[in-house]
Amino acid sequence: MGSLKPYIISEDARSQAAFYAQSLGGEIVSVATHGDLMGAEHELKDKVMHLCVMVAGGHAIFMADAIEPFTRGTGLSLALEFYSEQEAGDAFGKLAVGGNVKHPIERQPFGIYYGELTDKYGVSWMITAASN
C-alpha cells in the first residue's frame, strides 16, 4: 500500500503554508529552496522547491513555488475530517477568511456536519466532522 499526500503548486508557498498551519493547527516542518537543494545561483535560488506543512493532527501537505505560470484549478478539493464539530467549525472559519464559502458548515440533511469553501489561494476544501 502507498500513501497519498497532496502537493500544491503555489504562487507563494511559505505564505500559503503558514496560513494552513494557523488555520488547521499545525506547523511548517521543512522548507528547501532551489538554492538549498540544487545549488542554484540564479533567480530561482530563493524559490521553494519543497515544503512540508503538517496540519490537523499530522496530515502532510507538500508545497512548492510555481516556476512557470499556472492556472488555479477547480477540479480538485481537499477533504479534511475532524474529530469534533467544534474543531471542524474553527478550521472552517479560519480557512474562509479572504475566501469564498460555497456551503456553510452545518449539519446536512444527509446526516453529516459538512461545509465547503475555496480559500484565498484558490484551493477548494470540504470540511467534515466525524459522526458521533
C-alpha positions in Angstrom: 0.0 0.0 0.0 1.1 3.6 -0.6 0.1 6.8 0.9 -1.4 9.9 -0.8 -0.1 13.4 0.1 -1.5 16.5 -1.6 1.2 18.5 -3.4 0.2 22.1 -4.0 2.0 24.4 -6.5 1.7 27.9 -5.1 2.4 31.5 -6.0 3.9 31.9 -2.5 4.3 28.5 -0.8 5.7 30.0 2.5 2.8 32.3 3.0 0.2 29.7 2.0 1.7 27.1 4.3 1.7 29.5 7.2 -1.9 30.2 6.6 -2.7 26.5 6.6 -0.7 25.9 9.8 -2.5 28.7 11.5 -5.9 27.8 10.2 -5.7 24.0 10.7 -3.4 23.7 13.7 0.0 22.6 12.6 3.4 23.7 11.7 5.8 24.0 8.8 8.3 21.2 9.3 10.7 21.7 6.4 11.4 24.2 3.7 14.1 23.8 0.9 14.8 26.2 -1.8 16.3 25.7 -5.3 19.5 27.2 -3.8 19.5 24.7 -0.9 18.8 21.6 -3.0 20.3 22.3 -6.3 22.9 24.9 -5.5 21.1 27.4 -7.8 22.6 30.8 -8.1 20.0 32.4 -10.4 16.6 34.0 -9.9 15.1 30.7 -8.7 17.6 30.3 -5.8 15.1 31.6 -3.1 12.0 29.9 -4.6 10.6 27.0 -2.6 11.4 23.7 -4.2 9.9 21.5 -1.5 8.0 22.4 1.7 6.1 20.2 4.1 3.4 21.5 6.4 1.8 19.2 8.9 -1.8 20.1 9.8 -4.8 18.8 11.7 -3.1 16.2 13.8 -0.4 15.0 11.5 -1.5 15.2 7.9 1.2 16.3 5.5 0.7 18.7 2.7 3.6 19.3 0.4 4.1 22.5 -1.5 6.4 24.3 -3.9 6.6 27.7 -5.5 5.5 27.8 -9.2 8.4 28.4 -11.5 6.2 28.9 -14.6 2.8 30.5 -15.0 -0.1 28.3 -13.9 -3.9 28.5 -13.6 -5.6 27.7 -10.4 -7.7 24.6 -10.8 -11.3 23.9 -9.9 -11.4 20.1 -10.3 -9.8 19.2 -7.0 -10.9 19.6 -3.4 -9.1 18.6 -0.3 -11.4 16.7 2.1 -10.5 17.0 5.8 -12.4 15.3 8.6 -12.1 16.4 12.2 -13.0 14.5 15.4 -15.4 17.2 16.6 -17.8 19.7 15.2 -16.0 22.4 17.2 -12.6 21.6 15.6 -14.2 21.4 12.2 -16.1 24.8 12.7 -12.9 26.5 13.9 -10.8 25.3 11.0 -13.6 26.2 8.5 -13.9 29.7 9.9 -10.2 30.3 9.6 -9.8 28.9 6.1 -12.8 31.0 5.0 -11.0 34.3 5.8 -10.5 36.0 2.4 -12.0 33.1 0.6 -15.4 32.1 -0.7 -17.9 29.9 1.2 -19.8 27.6 -1.1 -21.7 25.7 1.6 -21.7 27.0 5.2 -20.5 24.3 7.7 -23.6 22.8 9.4 -25.4 19.5 9.9 -26.6 18.5 6.5 -29.8 16.7 5.6 -27.8 13.6 4.7 -26.5 13.4 8.3 -23.0 14.8 8.5 -21.5 18.0 9.7 -20.1 19.5 6.5 -19.0 22.7 4.8 -17.3 23.6 1.6 -15.2 26.6 0.7 -12.5 27.9 -1.6 -9.7 29.6 0.4 -8.0 32.8 -0.5 -5.4 30.8 -2.5 -8.0 29.2 -4.8 -7.8 25.8 -3.1 -11.2 24.0 -2.5 -11.8 22.4 0.9 -14.6 20.1 2.1 -14.5 20.1 5.9 -16.4 17.5 7.9 -16.7 16.2 11.5 -16.7 12.5 12.5 -20.1 11.1 13.2 -20.9 10.7 16.8 
